[in-house]
Amino acid sequence: MALRTQAYYRRVAEAALATGGIVDPPVPVQQLIEGLGIPIVQVNLPQFFTAATVSEDGLPTMVINCARPEHERQLALAHMLGHMLLVLDDPTNKFPRDTQDHSDADRVARELVMPAVMVVEQARLWFNDYRYLARLFGVGEADMLDRMRDLGILSDQQSIRWSY
C-alpha cells in the first residue's frame, strides 16, 4: 500500500465534488453516491448497526440504518463513498475487509463532508462561528471546531466557547 498525504485525500474528495457540481454547503453525499450509480437502501435495524456496503449481483449497494440520527447517516455514507472513491482513483487500493483500519476512507469522508475550501470560505463569511458552521455543514459542533483547528482557522487561544 502506498503512503498517502492529506493532499491526496483532499484531491480525491475535491474531484468528486467537482464532478457533482457541488460548491456550497451542505454537501449532498447521497447525491454524489447516486451520481456514481450506486443504490442506497434504507432499512430500519437495531441501533448497533449504522451502514454497510454489500455486493448485489457483483455491484455495490449501500445499506443504511434509517433509525440512526441524520448526521451519523451522512458520515457513514461519506465513509462508504470514501472507500469507493479511493478504489476508483487507484485500482491498487482495496476494500479493507480483513482489517479494522478504515482511516483512509475516514480522511476522504471528512474532506467530503467538510471540504477545506468551503470551510475556509464560510468561516470568513460567518466570522469563524463554529456553531453556525456546524449547522450549515450538518455536522456536530465538536467536529467543526476540530476541522477549523486542523485548517489553522482557529487555535486554542483564539477560540472562546460559551456554555449557554
Secondary structure by P-SEA (a helix, b strand, c coil): cccccaaaaaaaaaaaaaaacccccccaaaaaaaaacbbbbbbbbccccccbbbbcccbbbbbbcccccaaaaaaaaaaaaaaaaaaaaccccccccccccaaaaaaaaaaaaccaaaaaaaaaaaccaaaaaaaaacccaaaaaaaaaaacccccccbbbbcc
